[in-house]
Amino acid sequence: MSVVKIITLVGESPISWEEAAKNVIAEAQKTLRGITRIGITEFDIRMKDEAVDVYRVRAEVSFRVER
């Protein structure tokens, strides 16, 4: 029987939401093993001086708990 833990990560990119999602994946893979799913739950933009500063995605990362 496996147990899955879900954590929330926020990725950012000055280029696009797609790039922000790729950043979440890349960073999660550096420290987590057994990733089974990454679901994007929210998209938003941080503004600065009335222009887009950063694209952001909130992601739920699921991975198996190791014993």
C-alpha positions, 0 to 999 in steps of 0.5 A, a space after each residue: 500500500 502506498 501513501 501519497 503526500 500533496 504539497 503546494 508550490 508556487 512557480 514564477 517566470 517573467 516570460 509566461 505561465 508555461 515557463 512558471 509551470 516548468 520552473 515548478 517541475 524543475 525545482 520539485 524534481 531536485 528534492 522530491 522522489 516519486 512524483 506522481 502528479 503535478 496539477 496547476 490550481 491557479 494562475 496569477 500575475 504580479 504587477 509592477 508600475 502598471 505592467 506585468 512583472 511576473 507570471 505565477 502558477 500555484 501547483 499541487 505536487 503529489 509524491 509517494 511517501 517513502 518508508 
